[in-house]
Amino acid sequence: MSGPAAHRIGHPTPLVFHLGSAATGYLQAIMAAPNASEPGFPWHPALPAIRGPSPTPIDVTAEAARRLMLMLRGIERWQRHPYRRAVAEPPAVWADGSSRLLDYGATPGATAPTGPVVLVVPSLINRAYVLDLTPRTSFLRALAAAGLRPLLLDWGVPGRAEARFDLEDYAARRLRPALAAAARAGGGPPALLGYCMGGTLAALQAMRDPHLRALVTIGAPWDFDAARGAPFAVRAAARQYGAARLRLQIRALADAFGLVPVTVFQHLFAMVDPIMAARKFRRFAALPEGGARAELFVALEDWLADGVPMAGPAAETLLVDWHLENSLRGARGRPSAVPPALIVTGTGDSIAQLPAAGALVRALPGARQLRPTLGHVGMITGAHAPREVWQPVVEFLKGTA
């Protein structure tokens, strides 16, 4: 079986952050309530239930308490949901250290693929199985059903062999050997498809390798100076703290734990939208129990809670060199050496925001851009992903065969 064992993480991580953010946000609303009757009060349009001719602090307090209780009810429902991921894993055609190359063209019951080999590169931070989340929500199986031969580079959890890897080590000692194995499997240059920071790594590889069949990136950040909103605020605070001090903190964490703990990255993701957990668990509490939507929500939350720690040097490259110092800005492909490229940038993506991910279009001469109306994870698992992302990607890859 692929993915985690049949246990549950038990809570949305980091739980204390999510609960504290919700309580703080609601408390701020209660404190502002005495001014709520003023004509210019900035009411959110989603609050008609407590808007009236003379709303009172008691009305706002009651609504805040209702929302907090719904969030807690949603978390409890998730915790006791019977879902356990049980998805048959395809065979591995290559392995080194903790990394494996899984052949989704050879999944049980699948017909032999007729299209080109596609090496799929996920993020190093999260588990690769988001691309094969459930039998009904599987980007990889959709690619295989369309006749392509997707090979997933599952990075795995860093072991002793990877504990001192930086991102260039991952590219040189895992990604490039996996590309060679994919070329042998397909009898020629493969296409390269990367998601999230896996897309950034894939783009860097495409700039070095003129022989790739094609490149697709989905939600791949590139120009970190283009960040807006909460990501901009986080970067500004980190710059005030200082790159040198941040490097020392990352090294101290790696020395203490062997790897940089996954909670570090989960906190950073949570800071992008501190109240998101409150919203989504309230919505989950309102879903009918036992339905397909509820099961997909649980599958996705299980994946989000099941993160991966990171090798210290790789975390330093990601958080300081890429995010803080924007070192990728100087990387450019050679116009005559860049393969055909499709850059997928979600207009609702809060992780790899549209300006940050769209910068890859300028970095890769001749690249096409696809702008689905979806968020970062929604481009892979959302209800509209098959129409807005999966099918256009299939058509592009088949068109480069």
N, C-alpha and C positions, 0 to 999 in steps of 0.2 A: 504494500500500500504506500502511496505517496503522502507527503505532508506529515503532520504531527500524529502522535499516538492518540488513542481515544480518551484523552483527558481534556479538561477545560482549564484555561488560565484562571477563570473565576471572577475576573473583574476587568473593567476597561482601564488600561494603563495609560498614564499614571492616575490612579483613582483619586488620590488626595487632591491633585491638581484640578481634575474635572469637577469634583464636588466643591472645592474652594472657589473656583472660577464662577460656578453657578450661584453659589451663596453670595459671593461678593457682588455679582451683577444684579441679583435681585435686591440686595440690600441697598445698592445705589439707587435703584428705582424707588424703593420705599422712602429713602431720604429725600428724593426729589418730589415726592408726591404732594407736599404742601403747596407746590407751585403749579399743580396740574390743572387748576381751573383758569389759569392765565390764558388769554387768547393765543399768545404766541408759543405756548408750550409745545415742544417737539414730539408730538405723539407719533409712535410708529403706526403705520397703516394697518398692521396685523392685530391691533388691539381694540377692535370695536366693542368687545364684551365689557370692558370696564370704562369706556368713554361715555360720558353722559353730560347733562347740564351742569352737574356739580360733583365730579369724582372726588373721593376723599382718600386720605392715606390708608384708611381701613380697606377700601376697595382694592387699592394697589397691593397692600399686604396680603389680602386674601388671594389675589391672582398669583403673586409670587409664591406663596405657600402651595397653591394648587400645582404650579409648574414644577416646583422642586419635588413634590410628592410623585408627580407623573414620571419625572426623570428616574427617581428611585425605584418606582414600580417597573419601569422599562429595564433597568439594570437587573432587577430580581428575575424578571421574565427571561432575560437572556441567560442568566446563570442556571436556571432550572430547565431550560429548553432541552429536549431529548436529542437534538441533532448532534451527530458525530461525523466528521468527514471520513468517507470511505470511498476513495477513488483509485481504481487500478492504475498502477504506474507502468509506463512503457519501459522497454529494456534500455540499458545504457550501452552506448557504442564507444565510449571513451571515458576515462576517469584519471584524475591525478589529485593527490591530497584529498581534500574534502569536496572537490568539485567533480561533477559528472555531466555527461552529455546524454540527455534522454531523447530517444527517437519516437516522436509522436506520429511519425508515419507508420509505426508498427504497433499501434494500440490495438487491444483485442477487438476483433470485429471490423476493423477498418480495412477499406480496400487499398490495394497497393497504390501509392502516390504516383502521379504521372508528371507533376510539375517540378520545379527546381527545389533544391535544398535551401532552407532558410534557417540560419543560426539565430536563435532568439536569446537576447541578453537581458535579464532582469536587473533590478536594483540589487546592490550588495546589502542594503539595510533590512529589507523585508524578505520574507520567504518567497521563493520563486513560484509557489503553487497558486498565487493569485491569478496567474495566466491559465490555470486549469482548476478553477475554484470548485466547481461542481460539474457533474456530467451534463447539466443543462446550461451552465454558464462557464464555458471553456473556450477562450480565444484560440488556444493551441489546437484543440480538436476541431474547431471551425476551419482553421487553416488547412488541417489535414483532410477534412471532408471536402474542401474545395479543390483537392488534388495536389496541394503543395506538400513538401516533406519538412515539417518544422522539427528542428533539433534544439532542445532547451538546454542552455548552459545553467545548470543548477549549481550556484557557487557553494552551497552548503554552509555549515557553521565553521568558522575558522578553527583549524586545529593547530598542532605544533608547527606544521610545515608553513602555515600562512600567518602565524602570530606576528611576524615582523614585516609583512607585506605592506607596501604602500600601493597606491592605485596603478602606478607604472608596473610594479611587480605583478599585479593581477592581470594587467594587459599583456605583459610579456610572457608570463609563466602559466597563465590559464586561458585567457581569451585567444591568443594567437595559436597555441597548440590545439585548442578546440576548433578554430577555423580550419587548421590543416586537416583535422579529423573529418570535419564537415565536407571539405573539398574531396577527400578520399571517398567518402560515402556517396557523394553525388557525381563523382567523375569530372568535376570542374569547379570553377569558383562559385561559392555559395552567395546568396543574398544575406544581408545582415540586418536584423530587426532588433532595436533596443527600446526598452521601456524605462521611464524615469531616469535615474543616473546610469542605468544600463544603456540608455539611448545616448547619453553623453559620451560614455566609453566607446560605444559603437561609432559615433561620429568622429571621434579622435582616430579610431582605427581606420575608418574610411579615408581620412585625409592622408594616411600613411600608405594605404594599399590601393593602388589604381586598378587592381585585378578583380575586385569584388563585383558581383553581378549587379547589386543594387543595395541601397541603404534606406531603411525606414526608421524614423524615431517617433516615439509617442510620449508626450509629456516630458521631454528631455530638457532640463535647464541648461542654459549656455551663458547668457550675459547676466550675471548676478547683480550688477549695478542697476539693472532695469527693474528690480524688485520694488513693489509699491505696498502701501498699507502695513500690515503687521510684519511681513518679512523685512520690509525696509527698516522698521523700528527695531527689530531684533538685530539686524546687521549694524545699525547705528550704535546700539548699546554695546555690541561686541567690539566695535572699533574703539569706543571709548575705553573699554577694558584693556584693549591692546592685543595685537597679534602675538607678541612674544609671550605674554602672560597666558594667553589661551593655549598656546603650544605646550607650555609647561604643565598646565592643568590636564590636558589630554594625555600627556606622557605619564603624569602621576596616576591617572585613572588606569591606564594600561598596565603600569607597573604593579598597581595594587590588586587588580582583578585579572590580569593576564590579557584581557581584551577590554575595549571600551564598552561598558554595559549598554544594553539596548534601551534602558530607561532614559539615557541621555538623549537619544534621538526621538523617543516618544514624547519627551517634554518639549523638544524643539518643534515637532509637528503640532503638538497641542497649542503652542503659543501662536501659531498662525491664525487660529480661530478659537480663542479660549472657551467660548460658549457653545461650540459645535456639539460636544457630547451631550449637553443638556437638551439641545434641540432634537438630536436624532433619537435619543432614548425616550423622549416624550412621544415622538412619532411612533416609535416601535410599540410603546405601551398601548397605543390606540389601534394597532393592527389586529385583525382577527387571529386568534391562536390557531396553529396548525396549518396555516396557509403557506403558499409558495413564497410570498413576499417576506413573511416572517422568517422562513427557513433561510432565504438568501441573506437577510440581514444578519442572522446568527452566524452563518458561514463567513461573511465578510468581517464581522467583529472578532470572530475567533482568529482569523488571519491577522488582523491589525494588532491583536494582543500577543500574537506569537512571533515577536520580532527576533532579530538576529544581532548579537554583539558584533563589534567590528575591530579588526586589527588596529592597534594604536597608530602606526604610520599612515594607514589608509584613512583613518578618521581625521588625522591631522591634514592630509591632502584635501579631503572633502571640505572640512569645516573652516580651515584657515586659508589654504591656497586657492581653492575654488570659490567658496562662499564669501570670505572676507576680503581677499586680495584680488578676486576676479581674474585669476591667472589664465583662464581659458580665452579671455578676450583677444590675446595675441595669436592664438592658434588659427591658422587659415589653411584651407586646402588649395592645391594648385589647380587652376581651371581645367587643365588638360588631363588631370589625374583623379578627378572626383567622380565616383560612379553615379548613375541616376539616383536621385534622392527624393523621398517624400517625407516632409516634416509635419507631423500631426500635433497641433497645438489646440487644446480645449479652451473655449472662451470662458468656461467656468472653472478653470484650473487655478486653485489657490496655492498649490505647491510649486509647480513650474508655470508661473504666470505667463500669459500670452506674450508680453514683450520679451521676457527672459528666454522663453523657449523659441519664440519666433526669430530671435537673432541668428539661429542656425541657418535660416534661409539665406541670410546675407553672407554667412561664413562659407556656405557651400554653393558655389556658382551653378546656376541652372536648377537648383532645387525647387520642387513644388511644395506648396503649403496647403494643408487641409485643416479647416477650422471647425470642428464639430462643436455643438452647443452643449458640451459635457464637461464634467470636472475631471480631476486627475485619475481617480479610481473608476469613475463612471465610464471613462473611455474604454475600460477593459471589462467591467462587470455590469454596467448599467443596462437598463431595459432597451435603450436606443443605441447601444454600442454596436450591435450587429449591422444596423443600417448605416450609422454615421461613421463608423470606424472600420469594423472588420471587413465589410464588403469592399469599400474603396481600397483598403490595403491589399486585399486579394487581387483586385483588378490591376493595381499598380504592379505587384510582383509578377503576375502572369504576363503583363505587358512587357516586362524586361527579360522574359525567358528566351 
